[in-house]
Amino acid sequence: MKTKISKWLIGLAEKLNPQERLSSIERVNNYEAKKLGIRLYRTKKEIKDYRKKMKLNEGWSNRKADEMLIKEIKAEVRQSIINSISQRGLIEYSVEKVGGELHVTGEIKVYIKKV
């Protein structure tokens, strides 16, 4: 069922945007797509300290301080993921010169073995 859905989605993507090169997507047996990520946390003490600091420095309410703390943590998570991808060399680049244009493609290939 998953295979049928993925084939249908790829076909739909080709119809919607035929310029994209979807032919480079490899199908690997016994592997499936998974969400990978990282979780960062802040302790109650760190949250209280941040709220207190922002109340004194910026005059923010606790709600506003919490929103900004969440925004900062999201940025930290995003940067951590990007750094991890770069350090492990998971992005493969290819460069083509077509006529007077320069086409640069970047692909990330991640396979997770099915259990």
Secondary structure as GFF3:
##gff-version 3
##sequence-region A 1 115
A	DSSP	alpha_helix	2	16	.	.	.	ID=ss1
A	DSSP	beta_strand	31	32	.	.	.	ID=ss2
A	DSSP	alpha_helix	44	57	.	.	.	ID=ss3
A	DSSP	alpha_helix	62	87	.	.	.	ID=ss4
A	DSSP	beta_strand	91	98	.	.	.	ID=ss5
A	DSSP	beta_strand	101	108	.	.	.	ID=ss6
A	DSSP	beta_strand	112	113	.	.	.	ID=ss7
###
